[in-house]
């Protein structure tokens, strides 16, 4: 498969996506990000829970038949937002998943190992 048409013809499709602000303060909303309050845009995602600093659980509006899906995670680091290039280690990765939710971690550290949140995290699920 070398292009989007080949992938589409093979039957793979976008099953869910979400774009949210990892630095949003969700404490007043039971640590949940919802559309308009932390979530910028979404498809087949009902909400995102802030598990702990830089770790999020994304709940699907309609669960999948199984956990055989692929997730693509991206983030815009704070250096783009603030213009301060102090991050030395950036990361985004899938932590755990099942047919109803998946957990991702995203953020970065400076040279003193201080952790920072990303402002713009995007996750796309293909099934």
GROMACS elastic network, one bead per residue, 0.5 to 0.9 nm:
[ bonds ]
;  ai    aj funct       b0    kb
    1     4     6  0.80770   500
    1     5     6  0.85149   500
    1     6     6  0.52783   500
    1     7     6  0.60355   500
    1    10     6  0.84087   500
    2     5     6  0.83353   500
    2     6     6  0.64573   500
    2     7     6  0.77285   500
    3     6     6  0.54323   500
    3     7     6  0.64763   500
    3     8     6  0.88150   500
    4     7     6  0.50669   500
    4     8     6  0.60975   500
    4     9     6  0.85124   500
    5     8     6  0.50613   500
    5     9     6  0.60008   500
    5    10     6  0.85209   500
    6     9     6  0.50716   500
    6    10     6  0.61677   500
    6    11     6  0.88941   500
    7    10     6  0.51344   500
    7    11     6  0.67588   500
    7    12     6  0.58947   500
    7    13     6  0.80670   500
    8    11     6  0.53003   500
    8    12     6  0.54674   500
    8    13     6  0.64856   500
    9    12     6  0.75144   500
   11   127     6  0.84149   500
   12    15     6  0.88607   500
   12   126     6  0.64196   500
   12   127     6  0.56503   500
   13   125     6  0.84332   500
   13   126     6  0.53767   500
   13   127     6  0.56457   500
   14    17     6  0.75936   500
   14   124     6  0.70923   500
   14   125     6  0.59405   500
   14   127     6  0.65363   500
   15    43     6  0.79257   500
   15    44     6  0.71261   500
   15    64     6  0.86079   500
   15    69     6  0.88212   500
   15   124     6  0.78161   500
   15   125     6  0.55119   500
   15   126     6  0.52625   500
   15   127     6  0.57785   500
   16    42     6  0.74754   500
   16    43     6  0.51685   500
   16    45     6  0.64769   500
   16    60     6  0.74494   500
   16    61     6  0.88939   500
   16   123     6  0.82209   500
   16   124     6  0.59661   500
   16   125     6  0.50766   500
   16   126     6  0.71563   500
   16   127     6  0.88112   500
   17    41     6  0.81095   500
   17    42     6  0.54652   500
   17    43     6  0.52378   500
   17    44     6  0.68705   500
   17    45     6  0.68557   500
   17   122     6  0.73567   500
   17   123     6  0.54591   500
   17   125     6  0.59904   500
   17   126     6  0.88914   500
   18    39     6  0.71975   500
   18    40     6  0.76935   500
   18    41     6  0.58240   500
   18    43     6  0.64781   500
   18    44     6  0.83507   500
   18    45     6  0.66656   500
   18    48     6  0.88600   500
   18    58     6  0.83975   500
   18   121     6  0.80713   500
   18   122     6  0.57063   500
   18   123     6  0.54337   500
   18   124     6  0.66993   500
   19    38     6  0.87971   500
   19    39     6  0.60024   500
   19    40     6  0.55386   500
   19    41     6  0.54132   500
   19    42     6  0.63763   500
   19   120     6  0.68454   500
   19   121     6  0.55595   500
   19   123     6  0.65188   500
   19   124     6  0.87649   500
   20    23     6  0.89094   500
   20    24     6  0.83619   500
   20    33     6  0.78224   500
   20    34     6  0.89076   500
   20    35     6  0.87199   500
   20    37     6  0.89345   500
   20    38     6  0.55449   500
   20    40     6  0.53348   500
   20    41     6  0.71989   500
   20    42     6  0.85704   500
   20    48     6  0.84449   500
   20   119     6  0.76836   500
   20   120     6  0.57439   500
   20   121     6  0.53933   500
   20   122     6  0.65538   500
   20   123     6  0.88987   500
   21    24     6  0.54128   500
   21    33     6  0.85613   500
   21    37     6  0.89231   500
   21    38     6  0.52478   500
   21    39     6  0.64200   500
   21    40     6  0.74145   500
   21   118     6  0.72825   500
   21   121     6  0.62704   500
   22    25     6  0.85655   500
   22    38     6  0.76373   500
   22    50     6  0.82810   500
   22    53     6  0.87963   500
   22    54     6  0.69534   500
   22    55     6  0.86975   500
   22    56     6  0.83521   500
   22   106     6  0.80881   500
   22   107     6  0.85226   500
   22   117     6  0.60712   500
   22   118     6  0.53422   500
   22   120     6  0.61959   500
   22   121     6  0.64265   500
   23    26     6  0.88673   500
   23    38     6  0.83328   500
   23    53     6  0.89407   500
   23    54     6  0.84680   500
   23   116     6  0.89130   500
   23   117     6  0.57621   500
   23   118     6  0.63427   500
   23   119     6  0.53075   500
   23   120     6  0.82424   500
   24    27     6  0.89861   500
   24    33     6  0.78778   500
   24    37     6  0.78857   500
   24    38     6  0.54843   500
   24    39     6  0.89421   500
   24   119     6  0.77658   500
   25    28     6  0.74682   500
   25    29     6  0.86371   500
   25    31     6  0.77787   500
   25    33     6  0.86756   500
   25    38     6  0.79214   500
   26    29     6  0.52527   500
   26    30     6  0.66764   500
   26    32     6  0.56738   500
   26    33     6  0.61181   500
   26    37     6  0.79064   500
   26    38     6  0.74753   500
   26    49     6  0.84061   500
   26    50     6  0.73192   500
   27    30     6  0.56728   500
   27    32     6  0.77063   500
   27    50     6  0.87689   500
   28    31     6  0.69546   500
   28    32     6  0.86357   500
   29    32     6  0.55821   500
   29    33     6  0.74990   500
   29    34     6  0.88459   500
   29    37     6  0.88582   500
   30    33     6  0.87486   500
   30    49     6  0.82496   500
   30    50     6  0.89648   500
   31    48     6  0.83392   500
   31    49     6  0.56395   500
   31    50     6  0.53571   500
   31    51     6  0.77387   500
   32    37     6  0.86301   500
   32    38     6  0.83594   500
   32    47     6  0.64186   500
   32    48     6  0.55322   500
   32    50     6  0.62985   500
   33    36     6  0.83188   500
   33    37     6  0.57587   500
   33    39     6  0.58724   500
   33    47     6  0.56944   500
   33    49     6  0.61479   500
   33    50     6  0.75026   500
   34    37     6  0.51809   500
   34    38     6  0.60334   500
   34    39     6  0.53864   500
   34    40     6  0.86329   500
   34    46     6  0.71601   500
   34    47     6  0.50177   500
   34    48     6  0.67080   500
   34    49     6  0.89577   500
   35    38     6  0.66333   500
   35    40     6  0.62437   500
   35    41     6  0.66151   500
   35    42     6  0.73942   500
   35    46     6  0.82373   500
   35    47     6  0.75050   500
   36    39     6  0.57018   500
   36    40     6  0.62126   500
   36    41     6  0.81518   500
   37    40     6  0.78043   500
   38    48     6  0.86745   500
   39    42     6  0.71892   500
   39    47     6  0.79729   500
   39    48     6  0.79510   500
   42    45     6  0.58961   500
   42    46     6  0.81401   500
   42    47     6  0.89829   500
   43    46     6  0.83218   500
   43    60     6  0.87747   500
   43    61     6  0.83764   500
   44    59     6  0.86610   500
   44    60     6  0.55936   500
   44    62     6  0.62586   500
   44    63     6  0.86351   500
   45    48     6  0.78774   500
   45    58     6  0.70163   500
   45    59     6  0.57921   500
   45    62     6  0.77895   500
   46    58     6  0.80027   500
   46    59     6  0.58805   500
   46    60     6  0.57300   500
   46    62     6  0.84974   500
   47    57     6  0.85536   500
   47    58     6  0.62699   500
   47    59     6  0.56607   500
   47    60     6  0.75841   500
   47    61     6  0.80725   500
   48    56     6  0.65138   500
   48    57     6  0.55768   500
   48    59     6  0.61329   500
   49    52     6  0.89785   500
   49    55     6  0.86242   500
   49    56     6  0.55618   500
   49    57     6  0.50972   500
   49    58     6  0.64992   500
   49    59     6  0.80503   500
   50    53     6  0.74504   500
   50    54     6  0.78219   500
   50    55     6  0.63135   500
   50    57     6  0.67065   500
   51    54     6  0.79347   500
   51    55     6  0.53906   500
   51    56     6  0.52204   500
   51    57     6  0.66123   500
   51   103     6  0.88017   500
   52    55     6  0.53247   500
   52    56     6  0.72308   500
   53    56     6  0.83677   500
   53   105     6  0.86920   500
   53   107     6  0.86245   500
   53   115     6  0.83412   500
   53   116     6  0.82463   500
   53   117     6  0.71899   500
   54   104     6  0.82646   500
   54   105     6  0.54044   500
   54   106     6  0.52588   500
   54   107     6  0.56929   500
   54   108     6  0.87769   500
   54   115     6  0.85012   500
   54   116     6  0.77176   500
   54   117     6  0.57412   500
   54   118     6  0.76503   500
   55    95     6  0.86203   500
   55   103     6  0.70473   500
   55   104     6  0.58002   500
   55   106     6  0.66050   500
   55   107     6  0.86780   500
   56   102     6  0.83210   500
   56   103     6  0.54942   500
   56   104     6  0.54223   500
   56   105     6  0.63046   500
   56   106     6  0.84244   500
   57    96     6  0.88396   500
   57    97     6  0.89270   500
   57   101     6  0.66154   500
   57   102     6  0.56294   500
   57   104     6  0.65228   500
   57   105     6  0.89557   500
   58   100     6  0.86801   500
   58   101     6  0.53938   500
   58   102     6  0.53819   500
   58   103     6  0.61729   500
   58   104     6  0.79278   500
   59    62     6  0.87792   500
   59    63     6  0.82729   500
   59   100     6  0.61698   500
   59   102     6  0.68835   500
   59   103     6  0.89373   500
   60    63     6  0.55068   500
   60    64     6  0.81170   500
   60    99     6  0.83213   500
   60   100     6  0.57329   500
   60   101     6  0.57857   500
   60   102     6  0.84564   500
   61   100     6  0.82826   500
   62   100     6  0.76788   500
   63    66     6  0.82912   500
   63    98     6  0.89936   500
   63    99     6  0.55402   500
   63   101     6  0.76580   500
   64    67     6  0.69680   500
   64    68     6  0.87261   500
   64    69     6  0.87385   500
   64    98     6  0.85829   500
   64   100     6  0.65964   500
   64   127     6  0.85676   500
   65    68     6  0.85633   500
   65    99     6  0.64377   500
   66    69     6  0.79534   500
   66    98     6  0.71993   500
   66    99     6  0.50081   500
   66   100     6  0.86632   500
   67    70     6  0.88916   500
   67    97     6  0.70612   500
   67   100     6  0.82956   500
   68    98     6  0.84915   500
   68    99     6  0.81105   500
   68   127     6  0.72022   500
   69    99     6  0.87699   500
   69   125     6  0.67332   500
   69   126     6  0.58080   500
   70   124     6  0.82189   500
   70   125     6  0.56064   500
   70   126     6  0.52095   500
   70   127     6  0.65539   500
   71    94     6  0.76290   500
   71   102     6  0.89768   500
   71   123     6  0.66697   500
   71   124     6  0.56334   500
   71   126     6  0.64402   500
   72    93     6  0.87546   500
   72    94     6  0.86559   500
   72   122     6  0.80939   500
   72   123     6  0.55986   500
   72   124     6  0.51939   500
   72   125     6  0.64976   500
   72   126     6  0.82833   500
   73    92     6  0.63432   500
   73    93     6  0.67503   500
   73    94     6  0.77139   500
   73   104     6  0.80020   500
   73   106     6  0.86846   500
   73   121     6  0.73738   500
   73   122     6  0.57849   500
   73   124     6  0.66682   500
   73   125     6  0.89356   500
   74    91     6  0.89964   500
   74    92     6  0.65357   500
   74    93     6  0.87296   500
   74   106     6  0.83845   500
   74   120     6  0.84025   500
   74   121     6  0.58812   500
   74   122     6  0.52543   500
   74   123     6  0.65328   500
   74   124     6  0.89046   500
   75    91     6  0.84847   500
   75    92     6  0.70684   500
   75   106     6  0.71932   500
   75   107     6  0.81381   500
   75   118     6  0.65745   500
   75   119     6  0.76969   500
   75   120     6  0.55384   500
   75   122     6  0.61298   500
   75   123     6  0.87799   500
   76    79     6  0.82054   500
   76    80     6  0.69473   500
   76    81     6  0.82212   500
   76   118     6  0.62573   500
   76   119     6  0.65360   500
   76   120     6  0.52441   500
   76   121     6  0.66266   500
   76   122     6  0.88026   500
   77    80     6  0.60317   500
   77    81     6  0.73500   500
   77    87     6  0.85455   500
   77    90     6  0.76600   500
   77   107     6  0.72204   500
   77   108     6  0.75702   500
   77   116     6  0.88905   500
   77   117     6  0.77767   500
   77   118     6  0.50526   500
   77   119     6  0.66921   500
   77   120     6  0.74362   500
   77   121     6  0.89021   500
   78    82     6  0.59410   500
   78    83     6  0.76133   500
   78    84     6  0.77789   500
   78    85     6  0.84376   500
   78    87     6  0.85511   500
   78   107     6  0.87396   500
   78   108     6  0.87452   500
   78   116     6  0.78701   500
   78   117     6  0.72378   500
   78   118     6  0.56123   500
   78   119     6  0.62410   500
   78   120     6  0.85638   500
   79    82     6  0.52833   500
   79    85     6  0.51535   500
   79    86     6  0.73217   500
   79    87     6  0.74302   500
   80    83     6  0.53100   500
   80    84     6  0.76669   500
   80    85     6  0.82005   500
   81    84     6  0.82528   500
   81   119     6  0.77409   500
   82    85     6  0.84331   500
   84    87     6  0.83460   500
   85    88     6  0.84682   500
   86   109     6  0.83705   500
   86   110     6  0.57515   500
   86   111     6  0.76733   500
   87    90     6  0.70826   500
   87   108     6  0.62287   500
   87   109     6  0.54887   500
   87   111     6  0.71079   500
   87   116     6  0.84467   500
   88   108     6  0.73026   500
   88   109     6  0.59564   500
   88   111     6  0.59009   500
   88   113     6  0.88005   500
   89   107     6  0.85013   500
   89   108     6  0.52567   500
   89   109     6  0.51667   500
   89   110     6  0.66719   500
   89   111     6  0.81817   500
   89   113     6  0.88411   500
   90   106     6  0.77908   500
   90   107     6  0.59734   500
   90   109     6  0.66416   500
   91   105     6  0.75767   500
   91   106     6  0.54756   500
   91   107     6  0.56534   500
   91   108     6  0.59781   500
   91   109     6  0.88974   500
   92   104     6  0.71336   500
   92   105     6  0.55371   500
   92   107     6  0.67261   500
   92   108     6  0.87643   500
   92   121     6  0.87858   500
   93   103     6  0.87112   500
   93   104     6  0.56518   500
   93   105     6  0.54620   500
   93   106     6  0.66191   500
   94    97     6  0.78201   500
   94   102     6  0.75324   500
   94   103     6  0.60652   500
   94   105     6  0.65205   500
   95   102     6  0.75664   500
   95   103     6  0.52385   500
   95   104     6  0.52741   500
   95   105     6  0.67033   500
   96   101     6  0.85180   500
   96   102     6  0.57088   500
   96   103     6  0.51199   500
   96   104     6  0.73220   500
   97   100     6  0.78706   500
   97   101     6  0.58409   500
   97   103     6  0.60852   500
   97   104     6  0.88719   500
   98   101     6  0.56574   500
   98   102     6  0.62533   500
   99   102     6  0.80647   500
  104   123     6  0.86955   500
  106   117     6  0.71081   500
  106   118     6  0.65928   500
  106   121     6  0.75482   500
  107   115     6  0.71158   500
  107   116     6  0.56778   500
  107   118     6  0.51641   500
  107   119     6  0.88970   500
  108   113     6  0.87921   500
  108   114     6  0.82841   500
  108   115     6  0.58346   500
  108   116     6  0.53995   500
  108   117     6  0.67745   500
  108   118     6  0.75744   500
  109   112     6  0.76215   500
  109   113     6  0.51908   500
  109   114     6  0.53045   500
  109   116     6  0.60893   500
  110   113     6  0.52254   500
  110   114     6  0.55475   500
  110   115     6  0.69534   500
  110   116     6  0.81102   500
  111   114     6  0.74917   500
  112   115     6  0.89773   500
  118   121     6  0.67457   500
